[in-house]
Amino acid sequence: MPWTEITRVEYQRNGLRYTSDLTDREWALIARQMPPRRRLGRPREVDLREVVQAILYILSTGCQWRALPKEFPPYSTVQGYFYAWRDTGRWQKIVKRLVRRARQQLGRKPSPTAAVIDSQSAPTTQAGGARGYDPGKRICGRKRHIVTDTDGLLLAVHVHPANVQDCHGAVPVLERLRRRFPKLRHVFADRVYRGEQLLKALAHCKPWTIEIVQRPHGVKGFQLLPRRWVVERTFAWCGRCRRLAKDFEGSAATETAWILVAHLRLLTRRLACPKTFSAF
């Protein structure tokens, strides 16, 4: 989406305490997906909107949990909610609902029939966890495997050590994708996924059509390739969040949760601006 005098004003976040905070429209999109109050036990005292805004602050700025400003709830409380929603799959459920709504607003059917797959290698830190060395990118860390629809909306994500080849790392994410979207049949990919190895590994998931989009012969430097640029743009959207500059997490599940939160941040901002959402 190109920045113009109109769109720049509509996406400005003036008047908020922090630019990472949610507007009333953005909070309304996810408020119903928050867990209800428990009937038994100690009454909830924390505002879940403040919890979500604290998580978005950490995502946007890349700061540590202990560096959370005092305006937010205690960092241990925010951290506890983040990990609890990671383990219960709440982040995945919220993103799935927002993606369906975004597709409908774009005039698409809720369930996609085509997707784009790619991976991104990210270096890890001293936090530990499973990691590996990617000789192609010369990075020691993990790979973020994502699948998007043809508009760049996130459908599935899987994080694994960087020494796992793409054709092997794509198997679990595509298996999960088939269970969620049974009508999905066609996948666009780069040449790393070519060959029969991936198709044989997915033979039990009904027929797949994996179309390899290759660079034209003789072309050097950057080249905008059909379909493949969509998933690269999704990686660029996530790259605006400083928490994802590296893989700072001790587990792949936590890194997956942060990627989902980054896409949640994008979806709420786009859905809250229906006038400019057609340029998504």
Phi and psi restraints in degrees (value plus and minus 20) as a CYANA .aco file:
   2 PRO   PHI     -94.5   -54.5
   2 PRO   PSI     125.5   165.5
   3 TRP   PHI     -99.9   -59.9
   3 TRP   PSI     107.2   147.2
   4 THR   PHI    -145.3  -105.3
   4 THR   PSI     155.4   195.4
   5 GLU   PHI     -82.4   -42.4
   5 GLU   PSI     -49.8    -9.8
   6 ILE   PHI     -99.7   -59.7
   6 ILE   PSI     -70.7   -30.7
   7 THR   PHI     -87.9   -47.9
   7 THR   PSI     -54.1   -14.1
   8 ARG   PHI     -83.2   -43.2
   8 ARG   PSI     -59.3   -19.3
   9 VAL   PHI     -88.2   -48.2
   9 VAL   PSI     -59.4   -19.4
  10 GLU   PHI     -88.8   -48.8
  10 GLU   PSI     -45.7    -5.7
  11 TYR   PHI    -119.5   -79.5
  11 TYR   PSI     -18.5    21.5
  12 GLN   PHI     -87.6   -47.6
  12 GLN   PSI     125.4   165.4
  13 ARG   PHI    -137.4   -97.4
  13 ARG   PSI      20.7    60.7
  14 ASN   PHI     -90.2   -50.2
  14 ASN   PSI     127.7   167.7
  15 GLY   PHI      73.2   113.2
  15 GLY   PSI     -29.5    10.5
  16 LEU   PHI    -109.6   -69.6
  16 LEU   PSI     135.3   175.3
  17 ARG   PHI     -81.3   -41.3
  17 ARG   PSI     -69.6   -29.6
  18 TYR   PHI    -149.2  -109.2
  18 TYR   PSI     131.0   171.0
  19 THR   PHI     -85.1   -45.1
  19 THR   PSI     -38.3     1.7
  20 SER   PHI    -103.2   -63.2
  20 SER   PSI     -29.1    10.9
  21 ASP   PHI     -86.5   -46.5
  21 ASP   PSI     139.0   179.0
  22 LEU   PHI    -110.2   -70.2
  22 LEU   PSI     119.3   159.3
  23 THR   PHI     -98.4   -58.4
  23 THR   PSI     151.4   191.4
  24 ASP   PHI     -82.4   -42.4
  24 ASP   PSI     -58.5   -18.5
  25 ARG   PHI     -86.0   -46.0
  25 ARG   PSI     -61.7   -21.7
  26 GLU   PHI     -87.0   -47.0
  26 GLU   PSI     -61.1   -21.1
  27 TRP   PHI     -86.2   -46.2
  27 TRP   PSI     -55.5   -15.5
  28 ALA   PHI     -82.6   -42.6
  28 ALA   PSI     -46.2    -6.2
  29 LEU   PHI     -90.2   -50.2
  29 LEU   PSI     -47.1    -7.1
  30 ILE   PHI    -140.2  -100.2
  30 ILE   PSI     -22.7    17.3
  31 ALA   PHI     -80.3   -40.3
  31 ALA   PSI     -59.7   -19.7
  32 ARG   PHI     -91.7   -51.7
  32 ARG   PSI     -35.8     4.2
  33 GLN   PHI    -109.1   -69.1
  33 GLN   PSI     -22.9    17.1
  34 MET   PHI     -96.1   -56.1
  34 MET   PSI     129.9   169.9
  35 PRO   PHI     -85.9   -45.9
  35 PRO   PSI     119.4   159.4
  36 PRO   PHI     -93.4   -53.4
  36 PRO   PSI     146.8   186.8
  37 ARG   PHI     -86.9   -46.9
  37 ARG   PSI     122.8   162.8
  38 ARG   PHI     -96.8   -56.8
  38 ARG   PSI     124.2   164.2
  39 ARG   PHI     -95.4   -55.4
  39 ARG   PSI     -48.6    -8.6
  40 LEU   PHI    -135.3   -95.3
  40 LEU   PSI     142.3   182.3
  41 GLY   PHI      69.8   109.8
  41 GLY   PSI    -191.1  -151.1
  42 ARG   PHI     -91.1   -51.1
  42 ARG   PSI     113.1   153.1
  43 PRO   PHI     -82.2   -42.2
  43 PRO   PSI     126.4   166.4
  44 ARG   PHI     -91.9   -51.9
  44 ARG   PSI     110.3   150.3
  45 GLU   PHI    -127.7   -87.7
  45 GLU   PSI     -39.8     0.2
  46 VAL   PHI    -109.2   -69.2
  46 VAL   PSI     127.0   167.0
  47 ASP   PHI    -106.8   -66.8
  47 ASP   PSI     101.5   141.5
  48 LEU   PHI     -86.1   -46.1
  48 LEU   PSI     -47.1    -7.1
  49 ARG   PHI     -83.7   -43.7
  49 ARG   PSI     -60.1   -20.1
  50 GLU   PHI     -86.1   -46.1
  50 GLU   PSI     -54.8   -14.8
  51 VAL   PHI     -84.4   -44.4
  51 VAL   PSI     -67.2   -27.2
  52 VAL   PHI     -84.0   -44.0
  52 VAL   PSI     -60.2   -20.2
  53 GLN   PHI     -87.2   -47.2
  53 GLN   PSI     -53.3   -13.3
  54 ALA   PHI     -86.4   -46.4
  54 ALA   PSI     -60.9   -20.9
  55 ILE   PHI     -83.9   -43.9
  55 ILE   PSI     -61.6   -21.6
  56 LEU   PHI     -86.6   -46.6
  56 LEU   PSI     -51.8   -11.8
  57 TYR   PHI     -84.6   -44.6
  57 TYR   PSI     -65.3   -25.3
  58 ILE   PHI     -84.4   -44.4
  58 ILE   PSI     -60.3   -20.3
  59 LEU   PHI     -81.7   -41.7
  59 LEU   PSI     -64.6   -24.6
  60 SER   PHI     -93.8   -53.8
  60 SER   PSI     -61.4   -21.4
  61 THR   PHI    -111.1   -71.1
  61 THR   PSI     -44.2    -4.2
  62 GLY   PHI      57.6    97.6
  62 GLY   PSI      -3.7    36.3
  63 CYS   PHI     -96.8   -56.8
  63 CYS   PSI     147.9   187.9
  64 GLN   PHI     -97.1   -57.1
  64 GLN   PSI     142.9   182.9
  65 TRP   PHI     -78.6   -38.6
  65 TRP   PSI     -62.5   -22.5
  66 ARG   PHI     -90.3   -50.3
  66 ARG   PSI     -35.7     4.3
  67 ALA   PHI    -110.7   -70.7
  67 ALA   PSI     -10.9    29.1
  68 LEU   PHI     -83.5   -43.5
  68 LEU   PSI     110.6   150.6
  69 PRO   PHI     -78.9   -38.9
  69 PRO   PSI     136.0   176.0
  70 LYS   PHI     -90.0   -50.0
  70 LYS   PSI     -35.4     4.6
  71 GLU   PHI     -87.0   -47.0
  71 GLU   PSI     -41.8    -1.8
  72 PHE   PHI    -110.2   -70.2
  72 PHE   PSI     148.9   188.9
  73 PRO   PHI     -81.1   -41.1
  73 PRO   PSI     145.4   185.4
  74 PRO   PHI     -73.4   -33.4
  74 PRO   PSI     122.3   162.3
  75 TYR   PHI     -81.2   -41.2
  75 TYR   PSI     -52.5   -12.5
  76 SER   PHI     -85.1   -45.1
  76 SER   PSI     -55.6   -15.6
  77 THR   PHI     -87.5   -47.5
  77 THR   PSI     -66.6   -26.6
  78 VAL   PHI     -82.9   -42.9
  78 VAL   PSI     -62.9   -22.9
  79 GLN   PHI     -82.9   -42.9
  79 GLN   PSI     -60.1   -20.1
  80 GLY   PHI     -83.2   -43.2
  80 GLY   PSI     -62.3   -22.3
  81 TYR   PHI     -84.9   -44.9
  81 TYR   PSI     -62.2   -22.2
  82 PHE   PHI     -79.7   -39.7
  82 PHE   PSI     -67.8   -27.8
  83 TYR   PHI     -91.8   -51.8
  83 TYR   PSI     -54.0   -14.0
  84 ALA   PHI     -85.0   -45.0
  84 ALA   PSI     -63.0   -23.0
  85 TRP   PHI     -91.2   -51.2
  85 TRP   PSI     -46.9    -6.9
  86 ARG   PHI     -85.1   -45.1
  86 ARG   PSI     -66.2   -26.2
  87 ASP   PHI     -91.9   -51.9
  87 ASP   PSI     -50.8   -10.8
  88 THR   PHI    -107.5   -67.5
  88 THR   PSI     -24.4    15.6
  89 GLY   PHI      57.2    97.2
  89 GLY   PSI      -0.9    39.1
  90 ARG   PHI     -88.0   -48.0
  90 ARG   PSI     -58.5   -18.5
  91 TRP   PHI     -79.7   -39.7
  91 TRP   PSI     -62.2   -22.2
  92 GLN   PHI     -83.6   -43.6
  92 GLN   PSI     -60.5   -20.5
  93 LYS   PHI     -85.9   -45.9
  93 LYS   PSI     -61.6   -21.6
  94 ILE   PHI     -85.1   -45.1
  94 ILE   PSI     -65.8   -25.8
  95 VAL   PHI     -83.1   -43.1
  95 VAL   PSI     -59.5   -19.5
  96 LYS   PHI     -81.4   -41.4
  96 LYS   PSI     -63.6   -23.6
  97 ARG   PHI     -85.8   -45.8
  97 ARG   PSI     -61.1   -21.1
  98 LEU   PHI     -87.5   -47.5
  98 LEU   PSI     -56.3   -16.3
  99 VAL   PHI     -84.9   -44.9
  99 VAL   PSI     -62.7   -22.7
 100 ARG   PHI     -80.7   -40.7
 100 ARG   PSI     -62.1   -22.1
 101 ARG   PHI     -87.7   -47.7
 101 ARG   PSI     -59.2   -19.2
 102 ALA   PHI     -85.6   -45.6
 102 ALA   PSI     -60.2   -20.2
 103 ARG   PHI     -84.6   -44.6
 103 ARG   PSI     -61.0   -21.0
 104 GLN   PHI     -85.4   -45.4
 104 GLN   PSI     -57.8   -17.8
 105 GLN   PHI     -88.7   -48.7
 105 GLN   PSI     -46.2    -6.2
 106 LEU   PHI    -106.8   -66.8
 106 LEU   PSI     -17.8    22.2
 107 GLY   PHI      63.9   103.9
 107 GLY   PSI      -3.7    36.3
 108 ARG   PHI    -117.4   -77.4
 108 ARG   PSI     142.3   182.3
 109 LYS   PHI     -94.6   -54.6
 109 LYS   PSI     130.7   170.7
 110 PRO   PHI     -79.3   -39.3
 110 PRO   PSI     -55.5   -15.5
 111 SER   PHI    -122.6   -82.6
 111 SER   PSI     101.5   141.5
 112 PRO   PHI     -96.2   -56.2
 112 PRO   PSI     137.3   177.3
 113 THR   PHI    -134.0   -94.0
 113 THR   PSI     -30.1     9.9
 114 ALA   PHI    -158.1  -118.1
 114 ALA   PSI     130.7   170.7
 115 ALA   PHI    -167.1  -127.1
 115 ALA   PSI     149.7   189.7
 116 VAL   PHI    -149.1  -109.1
 116 VAL   PSI     114.8   154.8
 117 ILE   PHI    -142.4  -102.4
 117 ILE   PSI     125.2   165.2
 118 ASP   PHI    -186.8  -146.8
 118 ASP   PSI     149.4   189.4
 119 SER   PHI    -151.7  -111.7
 119 SER   PSI     139.7   179.7
 120 GLN   PHI    -157.8  -117.8
 120 GLN   PSI     107.3   147.3
 121 SER   PHI    -109.0   -69.0
 121 SER   PSI     113.0   153.0
 122 ALA   PHI    -149.4  -109.4
 122 ALA   PSI     114.3   154.3
 123 PRO   PHI     -90.7   -50.7
 123 PRO   PSI     127.9   167.9
 124 THR   PHI    -120.8   -80.8
 124 THR   PSI     156.4   196.4
 125 THR   PHI    -139.0   -99.0
 125 THR   PSI    -183.2  -143.2
 126 GLN   PHI     -95.5   -55.5
 126 GLN   PSI     -17.0    23.0
 127 ALA   PHI     -83.4   -43.4
 127 ALA   PSI     -42.9    -2.9
 128 GLY   PHI      73.8   113.8
 128 GLY   PSI    -180.4  -140.4
 129 GLY   PHI      71.6   111.6
 129 GLY   PSI     152.0   192.0
 130 ALA   PHI     -85.0   -45.0
 130 ALA   PSI     114.5   154.5
 131 ARG   PHI    -172.6  -132.6
 131 ARG   PSI     150.6   190.6
 132 GLY   PHI    -181.1  -141.1
 132 GLY   PSI     153.9   193.9
 133 TYR   PHI    -126.7   -86.7
 133 TYR   PSI     104.8   144.8
 134 ASP   PHI    -116.2   -76.2
 134 ASP   PSI      84.1   124.1
 135 PRO   PHI     -87.3   -47.3
 135 PRO   PSI     -46.5    -6.5
 136 GLY   PHI     -88.1   -48.1
 136 GLY   PSI     -61.6   -21.6
 137 LYS   PHI    -118.6   -78.6
 137 LYS   PSI     -26.5    13.5
 138 ARG   PHI      37.0    77.0
 138 ARG   PSI      27.8    67.8
 139 ILE   PHI    -148.3  -108.3
 139 ILE   PSI     113.3   153.3
 140 CYS   PHI    -122.8   -82.8
 140 CYS   PSI      91.2   131.2
 141 GLY   PHI     153.6   193.6
 141 GLY   PSI    -155.1  -115.1
 142 ARG   PHI    -147.0  -107.0
 142 ARG   PSI     142.7   182.7
 143 LYS   PHI    -128.6   -88.6
 143 LYS   PSI     117.7   157.7
 144 ARG   PHI    -121.6   -81.6
 144 ARG   PSI      86.8   126.8
 145 HIS   PHI    -116.6   -76.6
 145 HIS   PSI     100.8   140.8
 146 ILE   PHI    -148.1  -108.1
 146 ILE   PSI     134.4   174.4
 147 VAL   PHI    -147.9  -107.9
 147 VAL   PSI     108.8   148.8
 148 THR   PHI    -141.1  -101.1
 148 THR   PSI     143.8   183.8
 149 ASP   PHI    -100.8   -60.8
 149 ASP   PSI    -194.8  -154.8
 150 THR   PHI     -95.0   -55.0
 150 THR   PSI     -22.9    17.1
 151 ASP   PHI    -123.3   -83.3
 151 ASP   PSI     -21.4    18.6
 152 GLY   PHI      71.5   111.5
 152 GLY   PSI     -11.2    28.8
 153 LEU   PHI    -100.6   -60.6
 153 LEU   PSI     115.6   155.6
 154 LEU   PHI     -91.7   -51.7
 154 LEU   PSI     106.8   146.8
 155 LEU   PHI    -126.7   -86.7
 155 LEU   PSI     -56.1   -16.1
 156 ALA   PHI    -177.3  -137.3
 156 ALA   PSI     132.4   172.4
 157 VAL   PHI    -163.9  -123.9
 157 VAL   PSI     123.1   163.1
 158 HIS   PHI    -166.5  -126.5
 158 HIS   PSI     108.7   148.7
 159 VAL   PHI    -131.2   -91.2
 159 VAL   PSI     111.0   151.0
 160 HIS   PHI    -168.0  -128.0
 160 HIS   PSI     146.6   186.6
 161 PRO   PHI     -77.0   -37.0
 161 PRO   PSI     127.9   167.9
 162 ALA   PHI     -91.1   -51.1
 162 ALA   PSI     -35.7     4.3
 163 ASN   PHI    -101.0   -61.0
 163 ASN   PSI     -25.1    14.9
 164 VAL   PHI     -99.6   -59.6
 164 VAL   PSI     106.6   146.6
 165 GLN   PHI     -86.4   -46.4
 165 GLN   PSI     133.7   173.7
 166 ASP   PHI     -81.2   -41.2
 166 ASP   PSI     -58.4   -18.4
 167 CYS   PHI     -86.0   -46.0
 167 CYS   PSI     -46.6    -6.6
 168 HIS   PHI    -105.7   -65.7
 168 HIS   PSI     -60.4   -20.4
 169 GLY   PHI     -89.1   -49.1
 169 GLY   PSI     -41.2    -1.2
 170 ALA   PHI     -96.5   -56.5
 170 ALA   PSI     -38.8     1.2
 171 VAL   PHI     -83.3   -43.3
 171 VAL   PSI     -74.0   -34.0
 172 PRO   PHI     -83.8   -43.8
 172 PRO   PSI     -55.4   -15.4
 173 VAL   PHI     -91.9   -51.9
 173 VAL   PSI     -55.2   -15.2
 174 LEU   PHI     -95.0   -55.0
 174 LEU   PSI     -53.8   -13.8
 175 GLU   PHI     -81.9   -41.9
 175 GLU   PSI     -64.5   -24.5
 176 ARG   PHI     -84.1   -44.1
 176 ARG   PSI     -56.4   -16.4
 177 LEU   PHI     -87.0   -47.0
 177 LEU   PSI     -58.0   -18.0
 178 ARG   PHI     -86.0   -46.0
 178 ARG   PSI     -56.1   -16.1
 179 ARG   PHI     -87.2   -47.2
 179 ARG   PSI     -54.4   -14.4
 180 ARG   PHI    -101.6   -61.6
 180 ARG   PSI     -55.8   -15.8
 181 PHE   PHI    -148.7  -108.7
 181 PHE   PSI      64.5   104.5
 182 PRO   PHI     -82.8   -42.8
 182 PRO   PSI     -43.7    -3.7
 183 LYS   PHI    -102.6   -62.6
 183 LYS   PSI     -27.1    12.9
 184 LEU   PHI     -94.0   -54.0
 184 LEU   PSI     105.0   145.0
 185 ARG   PHI    -146.3  -106.3
 185 ARG   PSI     -51.5   -11.5
 186 HIS   PHI    -132.1   -92.1
 186 HIS   PSI     113.3   153.3
 187 VAL   PHI    -150.5  -110.5
 187 VAL   PSI     109.1   149.1
 188 PHE   PHI    -113.6   -73.6
 188 PHE   PSI     118.2   158.2
 189 ALA   PHI    -171.4  -131.4
 189 ALA   PSI     150.0   190.0
 190 ASP   PHI    -111.8   -71.8
 190 ASP   PSI    -196.3  -156.3
 191 ARG   PHI     -90.4   -50.4
 191 ARG   PSI     -34.1     5.9
 192 VAL   PHI     -83.3   -43.3
 192 VAL   PSI     -46.7    -6.7
 193 TYR   PHI    -114.2   -74.2
 193 TYR   PSI     -11.7    28.3
 194 ARG   PHI     -94.1   -54.1
 194 ARG   PSI     144.4   184.4
 195 GLY   PHI      81.2   121.2
 195 GLY   PSI     153.7   193.7
 196 GLU   PHI    -109.3   -69.3
 196 GLU   PSI     -28.1    11.9
 197 GLN   PHI     -81.6   -41.6
 197 GLN   PSI     -65.8   -25.8
 198 LEU   PHI     -89.2   -49.2
 198 LEU   PSI     -60.6   -20.6
 199 LEU   PHI     -84.9   -44.9
 199 LEU   PSI     -57.2   -17.2
 200 LYS   PHI     -87.4   -47.4
 200 LYS   PSI     -57.7   -17.7
 201 ALA   PHI     -87.3   -47.3
 201 ALA   PSI     -42.9    -2.9
 202 LEU   PHI    -125.3   -85.3
 202 LEU   PSI      -4.7    35.3
 203 ALA   PHI     -82.4   -42.4
 203 ALA   PSI     -50.1   -10.1
 204 HIS   PHI     -97.7   -57.7
 204 HIS   PSI     -25.1    14.9
 205 CYS   PHI    -123.2   -83.2
 205 CYS   PSI       7.4    47.4
 206 LYS   PHI      50.2    90.2
 206 LYS   PSI     150.3   190.3
 207 PRO   PHI     -83.7   -43.7
 207 PRO   PSI     121.1   161.1
 208 TRP   PHI    -141.6  -101.6
 208 TRP   PSI     130.0   170.0
 209 THR   PHI    -141.0  -101.0
 209 THR   PSI      90.1   130.1
 210 ILE   PHI    -127.0   -87.0
 210 ILE   PSI      91.2   131.2
 211 GLU   PHI    -116.7   -76.7
 211 GLU   PSI     101.1   141.1
 212 ILE   PHI    -108.6   -68.6
 212 ILE   PSI      99.7   139.7
 213 VAL   PHI    -119.1   -79.1
 213 VAL   PSI      89.2   129.2
 214 GLN   PHI    -124.7   -84.7
 214 GLN   PSI     137.6   177.6
 215 ARG   PHI     -91.2   -51.2
 215 ARG   PSI     124.0   164.0
 216 PRO   PHI     -82.8   -42.8
 216 PRO   PSI     126.9   166.9
 217 HIS   PHI     -86.5   -46.5
 217 HIS   PSI     117.6   157.6
 218 GLY   PHI      64.9   104.9
 218 GLY   PSI     -20.9    19.1
 219 VAL   PHI    -111.8   -71.8
 219 VAL   PSI     109.0   149.0
 220 LYS   PHI    -135.1   -95.1
 220 LYS   PSI     134.3   174.3
 221 GLY   PHI      58.8    98.8
 221 GLY   PSI    -182.2  -142.2
 222 PHE   PHI     -89.6   -49.6
 222 PHE   PSI     117.5   157.5
 223 GLN   PHI    -161.3  -121.3
 223 GLN   PSI     104.7   144.7
 224 LEU   PHI     -98.2   -58.2
 224 LEU   PSI      87.7   127.7
 225 LEU   PHI    -114.9   -74.9
 225 LEU   PSI     121.6   161.6
 226 PRO   PHI     -79.7   -39.7
 226 PRO   PSI     119.9   159.9
 227 ARG   PHI      49.3    89.3
 227 ARG   PSI     -66.8   -26.8
 228 ARG   PHI     -85.2   -45.2
 228 ARG   PSI     -48.5    -8.5
 229 TRP   PHI     -86.1   -46.1
 229 TRP   PSI     -41.7    -1.7
 230 VAL   PHI     -84.1   -44.1
 230 VAL   PSI     -68.0   -28.0
 231 VAL   PHI     -90.0   -50.0
 231 VAL   PSI     -51.0   -11.0
 232 GLU   PHI     -86.2   -46.2
 232 GLU   PSI     -55.7   -15.7
 233 ARG   PHI     -86.6   -46.6
 233 ARG   PSI     -55.3   -15.3
 234 THR   PHI     -84.6   -44.6
 234 THR   PSI     -60.7   -20.7
 235 PHE   PHI     -81.1   -41.1
 235 PHE   PSI     -58.4   -18.4
 236 ALA   PHI     -86.4   -46.4
 236 ALA   PSI     -58.1   -18.1
 237 TRP   PHI     -79.9   -39.9
 237 TRP   PSI     -66.0   -26.0
 238 CYS   PHI     -85.6   -45.6
 238 CYS   PSI     -51.8   -11.8
 239 GLY   PHI     -85.8   -45.8
 239 GLY   PSI     -33.9     6.1
 240 ARG   PHI     -91.6   -51.6
 240 ARG   PSI     -35.0     5.0
 241 CYS   PHI    -113.1   -73.1
 241 CYS   PSI     100.3   140.3
 242 ARG   PHI     -89.1   -49.1
 242 ARG   PSI     -42.2    -2.2
 243 ARG   PHI     -84.4   -44.4
 243 ARG   PSI     -43.5    -3.5
 244 LEU   PHI    -116.9   -76.9
 244 LEU   PSI     -12.4    27.6
 245 ALA   PHI     -80.9   -40.9
 245 ALA   PSI     -55.9   -15.9
 246 LYS   PHI    -153.7  -113.7
 246 LYS   PSI     153.1   193.1
 247 ASP   PHI    -114.2   -74.2
 247 ASP   PSI      73.9   113.9
 248 PHE   PHI    -105.4   -65.4
 248 PHE   PSI     -21.6    18.4
 249 GLU   PHI    -110.9   -70.9
 249 GLU   PSI     137.2   177.2
 250 GLY   PHI    -106.1   -66.1
 250 GLY   PSI     -31.2     8.8
 251 SER   PHI    -160.4  -120.4
 251 SER   PSI     134.3   174.3
 252 ALA   PHI     -88.1   -48.1
 252 ALA   PSI     -50.4   -10.4
 253 ALA   PHI     -83.9   -43.9
 253 ALA   PSI     -58.8   -18.8
 254 THR   PHI     -88.5   -48.5
 254 THR   PSI     -60.2   -20.2
 255 GLU   PHI     -83.0   -43.0
 255 GLU   PSI     -59.5   -19.5
 256 THR   PHI     -81.0   -41.0
 256 THR   PSI     -61.6   -21.6
 257 ALA   PHI     -82.4   -42.4
 257 ALA   PSI     -60.7   -20.7
 258 TRP   PHI     -86.0   -46.0
 258 TRP   PSI     -56.0   -16.0
 259 ILE   PHI     -84.6   -44.6
 259 ILE   PSI     -59.5   -19.5
 260 LEU   PHI     -85.1   -45.1
 260 LEU   PSI     -60.9   -20.9
 261 VAL   PHI     -85.4   -45.4
 261 VAL   PSI     -57.3   -17.3
 262 ALA   PHI     -82.7   -42.7
 262 ALA   PSI     -59.2   -19.2
 263 HIS   PHI     -94.4   -54.4
 263 HIS   PSI     -53.1   -13.1
 264 LEU   PHI     -80.1   -40.1
 264 LEU   PSI     -62.3   -22.3
 265 ARG   PHI     -79.9   -39.9
 265 ARG   PSI     -63.3   -23.3
 266 LEU   PHI     -86.0   -46.0
 266 LEU   PSI     -65.3   -25.3
 267 LEU   PHI     -85.1   -45.1
 267 LEU   PSI     -62.3   -22.3
 268 THR   PHI     -84.1   -44.1
 268 THR   PSI     -58.1   -18.1
 269 ARG   PHI     -89.8   -49.8
 269 ARG   PSI     -58.4   -18.4
 270 ARG   PHI     -93.6   -53.6
 270 ARG   PSI     -62.4   -22.4
 271 LEU   PHI     -88.8   -48.8
 271 LEU   PSI     -46.4    -6.4
 272 ALA   PHI     -96.6   -56.6
 272 ALA   PSI     -28.5    11.5
 273 CYS   PHI    -140.2  -100.2
 273 CYS   PSI      53.5    93.5
 274 PRO   PHI     -83.2   -43.2
 274 PRO   PSI     -43.4    -3.4
 275 LYS   PHI     -87.5   -47.5
 275 LYS   PSI     -55.4   -15.4
 276 THR   PHI    -123.2   -83.2
 276 THR   PSI     -19.2    20.8
 277 PHE   PHI     -89.9   -49.9
 277 PHE   PSI     -40.7    -0.7
 278 SER   PHI     -84.5   -44.5
 278 SER   PSI     -39.3     0.7
 279 ALA   PHI    -110.5   -70.5
 279 ALA   PSI      -8.3    31.7
